Amino acid sequence: MNRPESALLLHRRRMTLIKNIFILLITLALFVALITSFITNKTPWRLDRNSPSVVSESHLNLRWIDEVLLPSGLGTIDDNGTITSWIHTKTSGTVLSIAADQTTTSSASIILKDYSMFVYADQTHQIWLHRSQKSLQAYSDTSTVLWEQRFPTWTESAWASDDGYILVLSLINETDWKVSLISNQGTLLWEHETLQRLITGAKIAPQGKGVLLTTRTQQAPYTTEFVLLNENGLVLDSISLPATVLHSSALHSDGLSAVVSTDQELYFLKDPKQQTISTSALLPTTAPSTTTPTTETAPKEPGEAKLTLPAPITSLVMAEKNNSVIAACWDDVNKSGWLVYVDKNKQVLWSEPLVEKPFLLGVHPSGFAVYGGGNSQLFTYTNQGAVIWKHTVTEKNLIDFAFSPSGEFIAGLDSNGKLFLWQVP
């Protein structure tokens, strides 16, 4: 064997050895990942990592489609794939529990009368708001009345937290309104009045720790006001903005902070005891205030400093673990949009284009994953903006969906009442 052939053979052996070592390292890494998953009983995206475990576009595994149940809306889905949904008609309301194997159980139907409203608190109980009798009644799954609250005037609307706290809106007179917060045991906690302002929306923190109200004036000049109330119904912060058709809001689970938007602009509300700058601080943060904010100050007017996003904001959600905000922006004229991630320093960390307007956004409790979707596409990103998966629905008529806490199961509901169950590959 001559010298060149010997060198070539040696080179090939080295390359083969390097290749084998590389394969061995990959195998060991996969083995460690499997052991970690087995010990922690967590899927990869539940682990608190700074880089994604999976960064690829994929299609979900369709477990089943049910066209018979025809639910009206979805509540939650647990880590076993059990879906909580409900059927709501003009005459009755029924809660359904559908397991991953399509085993179905339902509650006794609640009979609704004229002017009734069906408000459901996930995993707690159904709420029946009967306006003509000026009362609010809570029912168990067996249709037993758990408690009842009566009001001196007709009740107009109600909002429920997931743990069953209810905020009820009632009319004081022709121009003034009142909201009443009731615990999931039926106890009246506090009442708050708004003078010459119509309450159009509300969000309730768990255990009633705080409430975020959205109000608007009934006469010109028309304005939209966001009011942050503490667990005793006292005003922590508020902001008054020009009235627009499009506005969004998100409330922190501690009830002490919130983020709100109008059109393309983003603002923050916060308990003045938790901040050193003036209330209704805008993005980026302003200079420290020379006055001490109180709990009963008049609503602040927005200043010049603000964060303007690339399109009108349609949805907001707070990633509480890392104090960040995710906004979905959508331009109806140009049919284009973006998913924007604002970090705890009030800076845009990343943005990704959207192919349609999402109607739902969420954040995994670990803060690692951001999920959402619209009529035809569901998606999940890491908190660094990397794609975990995307899935396109061919029918393009989804109206509701829910993610399990582990991120393994997704339930979807289309406009025809068809129910889907997917599993992440």
Secondary structure by P-SEA (a helix, b strand, c coil): ccaaaaaaaaaaaaaaaaaaaaaaaaaaaaaaaaaaaaaaccccccccccccccbbbbbccccccccccccccccccccccbbbbbbbcccbbbbbbbccccccccccbbbbcccbbbbbcccbbbbbbbccccbbbbbcccccccbbbbbccccccccccccbbbbbbbbcccccbbbbbbcccccccbbbbbcccccccccccccccbbbbbbbbccccbbbbbbbbcccccccccccccccccccccccccccccccccccbbbbbcccccccccccccccccccccccccccccccccccccccccccccbbbbccccbbbbbbbbbcccccccbbbbcccccccbbbbbcccccbbbbcccccccccccccccccccccccccbbbbbcccccccccccccccbbbbbccccbbbbbbcc
